[in-house]
Structure formats: structure tokens, C-alpha cells
């Protein structure tokens, strides 16, 4: 009587490990057994979705720190508090007791804006002026007299001279609200062009994960992930971006990594957590509407390949199957006579 080996397969990091066990688990060669001989236990074939996940450690943070440098002359008279959030129209710092204001946009401030100036930076500034509630001008790429009139009203609200001209250094642009991460200068310091005054980050906490380059396939922007917090809460999230970085070290030990930034769907679940370590489950692959069985149901056939032991009213029989995706202790299978709810033998 030929022995039928039971093959247990486990999946770790995409690799399949195979361990063979002899016939002592109760699964016998059906050719040498009476029809009434059955396996210790059975399980149904299930139709559904298989998701192969990979867990990695990550850290909560506010993202990259961007330096804010002074462009005006004078003396630093105030810096927004470390840890505070600054919104559009609010002061990041004060120079000679006048505010330097945060506005939103991708372009940096790089020149004086005055009547006659034309360009994308003009339109960006006018969009902010309108968002702050000022009216009477067209939002376009032309700095017209109507824009200057609105600017004078804005300057008056800030306690600035009403010139209608936006000097270089009066505004700082960021994609959105910012959090003050650190002070790089102190009140009383002299303002010099290019001197760092403070560091800023985004105001939304994110999860940062470093992956090995070999796992780059996991870092697809927009892909959903799940984040497990230290208190056991599982939160949904999504990959916002990924980039290649060089991990710190000596020239001989530096390692290239894939840095993945994950946004959490409901940031309120992160309340009270500061730079905590979390676990992130990435979707390595996904198969929908497939038939699957427990991995332990697979048999190594003497002629090669794999099979399962079908159990029904007629007894038991081994049929060969083709395997597909492995995930969470299950394996996708196809084969003759394999349908949803078919029962297969498994070790007890």
C-alpha cells in the first residue's frame, strides 16, 4: 500500500515552505482502503476572496519637516509656538512686530507682487485673498489695480502699511495648515535672508513605513491598508505616496529603502498617540470569486503535484488539483469535481 503524504504549506513574505508528513495523520491511499474509511475531519470548499497580506512596523509622525527661512530684514519678535497649528491667513512669525503670513499653494513666494505683475504666482495669491474673504477683483494671473485695492484692505487688517504691494517675504506658502515642529531661531535674533527660523510639517498625522526594496510592489499609491494601533484598534488607511530613501549609516552600511507614507481614514482614532509604533497590513495580492480550502487539505501525490481528498456519500477519493494563491492559511484550488461546498479531508 502506497502512502499518501500530507503537505502543510505556510506562506511567509511571499515564499512557500513545504513540510511533508507521513500517512500517520489518517489520510491513506484510497486505492488500498475500503470506501468507508474517511479522514479525521473535513472542511467545505469555500468560494470567496483571498487576500494575501504582509505586516510591517511603522511610526506615527506628522511627515517631513520643512524649514521656514526669513526673507525680510529686521528682528524676530515672535515665533508661532512649537506644536501649534497655523492656518491660512495666520502668522508664522513676526518681523519687527509685523506678521509673516501663511497662505496655501504649491508655488513658493519668489518676487514682489504689484500692479502689472503677471504670472501663476499672482493667481495663487489672489485665490488666497478670495479665500480670506476679500472681493472686488478677478482671480486670474494679472495683478490689477482692483487686486491692489483688496490687498490694501488685507494689509490694514494685519496692521501693515497700506501700500497695495506684497513685498517678498511677507507670505509663506504651504500645501495646507502647518504644524510648528521646532524653533531654529529665537526672539531677538536678527533676520537675515535664508536664515532658518522654524521647522514646519503638515498638520495631519501619518504613518511612515520603511520597506525593503524587494517589497516595492506593496507600495502602490492609493492602495488600502489597515493600521493596528498600540491599543489594539484597527483603522483603515491608504498609501498616500512612496519614495526611495537611503537609510542612515556609514558609506559601507547605508541601505536603500522604500519609504511609504500612509494616511489614516479617521485621524481621531490617533488622539493621544504621539510618534507611537504601529503595525501596517499591506495587500500583497488579491483574488476574488475563487474556490479555496485550508492549506492542510493539500496532499502530495506520488506522481507529482497536489490533490485533495473529496468526502461524499459515495465514500472518499483523491482528485488532483491546481493550486493558485495562498493566503491566511487557505489555498486557491481548481480541479475536476471541485465545486463550492464540496467537502475535503483535513488532518484533525
Order of alpha helices (4+ residues) and beta strands (2+ residues): beta-beta-beta-beta-beta-beta-beta-beta-beta-alpha-alpha-beta-beta-beta-beta-beta-beta-beta-beta-beta-beta-beta-beta-beta-beta
